[in-house]
Amino acid sequence: MNKDRLNHSAAVAMKMIEIGKTLNLDEEDLQDLFILGYNHDIGYEFCVENLEHNTVGGQILKNNGYKYWQEVYYHGNPDCSYDSLYLKILNMADMQVDKYGNDVGYEKRLEDIKIRYGEESVQYINAKRNCLKLLEIDSEII
């Protein structure tokens, strides 16, 4: 992965720990969150279309016996029926950390996606829908 993607992944992992601590999760959960956050974008290395990075990454991790492959597979998908606390935390962290690894919050992250992909892009539309859901979840669990 390129340096920016690695920085993003490391920062998402740290943000997940931060969120996990606010939820009083135990040390084992925090370790699991870190590993999940660090690996959530692994699919970018193996996919042709960036839109499928989550499903490609999830499938790779499933094939390797990774416990939280579904969280990777469904992250960023506002229409998925799968639900877990770890998926919520991953989506929260991912939508607050920009592509360089800076913790910028939902609004600036969404603006960055809009600038990079365009207001009519699937990436921006899904990110916007995700943010709306996440803002509701944020107030419920944190």
Solvent accessible surface area in square Angstrom, and as a share of the most:
residue,aa,sasa,rsa
1,M,69,0.31
2,N,99,0.51
3,K,154,0.65
4,D,53,0.28
5,R,58,0.21
6,L,68,0.34
7,N,59,0.30
8,H,3,0.01
9,S,0,0.00
10,A,37,0.29
11,A,23,0.18
12,V,0,0.00
13,A,0,0.00
14,M,112,0.50
15,K,22,0.09
16,M,0,0.00
17,I,32,0.16
18,E,89,0.40
19,I,7,0.04
20,G,0,0.00
21,K,123,0.52
22,T,79,0.46
23,L,38,0.19
24,N,138,0.71
25,L,35,0.18
26,D,87,0.45
27,E,114,0.51
28,E,117,0.53
29,D,39,0.20
30,L,16,0.08
31,Q,99,0.44
32,D,30,0.16
33,L,0,0.00
34,F,70,0.29
35,I,83,0.42
36,L,0,0.00
37,G,0,0.00
38,Y,83,0.32
39,N,40,0.21
40,H,0,0.00
41,D,4,0.02
42,I,39,0.20
43,G,0,0.00
44,Y,49,0.19
45,E,88,0.40
46,F,129,0.54
47,C,23,0.14
48,V,140,0.80
49,E,103,0.46
50,N,72,0.37
51,L,88,0.44
52,E,64,0.29
53,H,26,0.12
54,N,18,0.09
55,T,48,0.28
56,V,36,0.21
57,G,0,0.00
58,G,0,0.00
59,Q,76,0.34
60,I,45,0.23
61,L,19,0.09
62,K,94,0.40
63,N,109,0.56
64,N,115,0.59
65,G,67,0.64
66,Y,44,0.17
67,K,143,0.61
68,Y,35,0.13
69,W,57,0.20
70,Q,57,0.25
71,E,5,0.02
72,V,0,0.00
73,Y,59,0.23
74,Y,56,0.21
75,H,4,0.02
76,G,28,0.27
77,N,55,0.28
78,P,8,0.05
79,D,97,0.50
80,C,28,0.17
81,S,117,0.76
82,Y,59,0.22
83,D,92,0.48
84,S,28,0.18
85,L,71,0.35
86,Y,19,0.07
87,L,6,0.03
88,K,52,0.22
89,I,0,0.00
90,L,0,0.00
91,N,14,0.07
92,M,0,0.00
93,A,0,0.00
94,D,14,0.07
95,M,11,0.05
96,Q,23,0.10
97,V,1,0.00
98,D,15,0.08
99,K,58,0.24
100,Y,109,0.42
101,G,20,0.19
102,N,78,0.40
103,D,84,0.43
104,V,42,0.24
105,G,23,0.22
106,Y,28,0.11
107,E,148,0.66
108,K,138,0.59
109,R,19,0.07
110,L,28,0.14
111,E,79,0.35
112,D,32,0.17
113,I,11,0.06
114,K,60,0.26
115,I,132,0.67
116,R,88,0.32
117,Y,78,0.30
118,G,28,0.27
119,E,101,0.45
120,E,148,0.67
121,S,21,0.14
122,V,78,0.45
123,Q,50,0.22
124,Y,18,0.07
125,I,77,0.39
126,N,43,0.22
127,A,7,0.06
128,K,93,0.40
129,R,96,0.35
130,N,6,0.03
131,C,5,0.03
132,L,108,0.54
133,K,88,0.37
134,L,3,0.02
135,L,94,0.47
136,E,116,0.52
137,I,29,0.15
138,D,32,0.17
139,S,89,0.57
140,E,135,0.61
141,I,47,0.24
142,I,100,0.51
